[in-house]
Amino acid sequence: ILALVWGIFFATPLVVGAQLSLPQTAEISISPRYPEAGETVRAELSAYTYDTTGASVIWSVDGVEVTEARDQRAINVTVGELGSTTAIEVMVTLRNGQVIVARQEVLVGQVDIIIDADTLVPEFYKGRPLPSNGSNVQVVAIPNFGDGKNVGDYSYSWRVNNKTLYGGSTKGRYIARFTVPMGKNIVVGVDVSDSTGVVISSKNVAIPIQKPEVIFYPDNPLRGLSFTSTGALYRLLGEEVTVRAEPYYMDADILDKEVLLEWSIDGSRIDNPNLDQQTIVLQNGGGSGIFNIEFHIRNLQELLQGTRGQFRMQF
């Protein structure tokens, strides 16, 4: 504080030698932090601000001492059934007689994440659509804590490759939708919070990203589309064959957008007279030979959404 008295400045003296003290804390760290039913967790004492050399350590689980864990810094605990809570407590008696107690409750829950990629596959394909770079994906979180609550009763914080979606935790948002970023795989994570805002479970899943591809199928006017592809080499036995190009794992609505559909033979682009640009009629013009047939599909507004496929035809 400065004061002006008769033209003379006075100042309060600066205190030198003051010490900054850190709060002394002890806690129990749990790994994994959010276990499922019957899982074994590791509980570890964290008390770095204390001198615990020569200290006595007593662990208790649900009020019962774990005698074999005497003076241990960590123990393994098997949690109970879905919805149960396991109470882990540690009591540390320092050499000076000071007693430190830390407690951690572990809620047993389960969070399932369902992945639904909005990508193209043929109607006859028995597998699930897979996500690709630039495609749209929907993920659904289904938490279960054995309490009968609805999925909309919880709050959800979604992450994609550690990037938070929707600005943070949102009540009832158990569904997330996003466009797959560039990469070989992505990690989708969700934190589930209760009505007080406390995170009670968390789940991360790694999703492999599939490269789009084109597979070719013969289409017979009488027998219809063959479910067996042409393979790398197709031998033409008659005079002509209709071939259909089926793209896999591209955006489901790509054909409704500004899209490039292009056929070529031995590297030369050809004009396909068919109204359906995914099918082409190939004819034997005489003689014999092997020709390279290629189909190119690309979303002109999304550079990540494009692929080429090819096969050889012999006659």
SULLIN-V886732 format. One record per residue. N is the residue number from 1. PSI is psi in degrees with one decimal (* if undefined). Layout:
n=(N	N)
psi=(PSI	PSI)
This chain:
n=(1	2	3	4	5	6	7	8	9	10	11	12	13	14	15	16	17	18	19	20	21	22	23	24	25	26	27	28	29	30	31	32	33	34	35	36	37	38	39	40	41	42	43	44	45	46	47	48	49	50	51	52	53	54	55	56	57	58	59	60	61	62	63	64	65	66	67	68	69	70	71	72	73	74	75	76	77	78	79	80	81	82	83	84	85	86	87	88	89	90	91	92	93	94	95	96	97	98	99	100	101	102	103	104	105	106	107	108	109	110	111	112	113	114	115	116	117	118	119	120	121	122	123	124	125	126	127	128	129	130	131	132	133	134	135	136	137	138	139	140	141	142	143	144	145	146	147	148	149	150	151	152	153	154	155	156	157	158	159	160	161	162	163	164	165	166	167	168	169	170	171	172	173	174	175	176	177	178	179	180	181	182	183	184	185	186	187	188	189	190	191	192	193	194	195	196	197	198	199	200	201	202	203	204	205	206	207	208	209	210	211	212	213	214	215	216	217	218	219	220	221	222	223	224	225	226	227	228	229	230	231	232	233	234	235	236	237	238	239	240	241	242	243	244	245	246	247	248	249	250	251	252	253	254	255	256	257	258	259	260	261	262	263	264	265	266	267	268	269	270	271	272	273	274	275	276	277	278	279	280	281	282	283	284	285	286	287	288	289	290	291	292	293	294	295	296	297	298	299	300	301	302	303	304	305	306	307	308	309	310	311	312	313	314	315)
psi=(130.8	137.8	140.6	111.0	117.5	36.7	8.1	133.7	132.6	142.9	145.2	142.4	148.5	125.7	124.8	143.3	8.2	144.6	141.0	120.6	140.1	144.0	138.2	123.5	155.8	140.7	167.5	124.1	137.8	135.0	122.7	148.8	-32.4	81.5	160.0	173.5	133.1	3.7	149.6	128.4	157.9	121.7	125.6	136.0	129.2	108.7	56.5	-18.1	-2.3	154.1	99.4	13.0	124.9	11.3	157.0	132.2	126.2	124.8	144.8	142.7	119.7	40.1	-1.3	126.3	138.8	91.6	-34.2	-7.6	13.9	129.5	18.4	146.5	-15.0	153.3	160.2	132.9	131.3	120.5	170.0	-150.7	172.2	130.2	-8.9	161.6	129.1	122.3	120.2	128.9	143.0	134.9	122.1	125.0	112.9	168.2	-27.0	5.0	-8.6	137.3	129.5	133.2	130.7	145.3	142.7	130.6	133.7	112.8	129.8	118.6	-177.7	133.4	117.0	139.7	121.2	127.9	126.7	103.6	130.1	68.7	165.5	135.5	151.8	156.7	-32.8	-7.6	130.0	-14.3	178.3	148.3	140.6	149.0	148.7	165.2	127.4	-2.5	166.8	138.6	142.4	131.0	140.7	129.4	131.7	95.3	150.9	118.4	16.4	16.5	1.4	7.3	153.6	154.5	-27.9	-6.4	-12.4	166.0	150.9	136.1	114.9	146.6	143.9	114.5	44.8	9.3	121.7	134.9	154.3	18.2	2.9	-159.8	134.5	130.3	132.3	-3.2	74.4	-0.7	132.7	141.1	138.4	166.2	132.1	123.8	171.0	136.6	168.7	-24.4	163.9	155.2	118.3	129.4	152.8	135.2	133.6	126.2	151.4	-171.7	-17.1	-2.7	3.3	130.5	121.5	-9.5	157.9	146.1	137.6	137.1	138.2	126.5	114.6	141.5	127.3	139.7	127.9	149.8	164.1	130.6	139.7	139.9	133.1	141.2	104.2	133.8	-29.4	-46.7	-13.0	-166.5	127.8	138.8	0.5	126.5	168.5	-24.5	-170.6	-29.0	124.0	126.6	118.2	116.9	-28.7	-153.8	-27.2	164.6	142.3	129.1	135.0	132.3	119.9	112.6	139.9	138.3	27.2	163.5	133.3	-28.5	20.3	-33.4	-12.2	-1.6	-173.8	100.5	144.6	125.3	116.3	131.6	149.5	151.4	122.5	40.0	-5.5	124.5	140.4	153.6	121.1	116.5	-10.3	142.6	-38.4	104.5	-5.4	-10.9	149.4	144.9	123.2	128.9	151.0	112.3	6.4	145.7	-153.5	160.9	178.1	128.5	143.8	116.5	128.9	143.7	134.8	127.3	136.0	137.0	115.2	-8.6	-6.2	101.9	-25.6	-15.5	87.7	149.5	165.2	149.6	154.1	157.0	165.2	138.9	130.7	138.2	*)
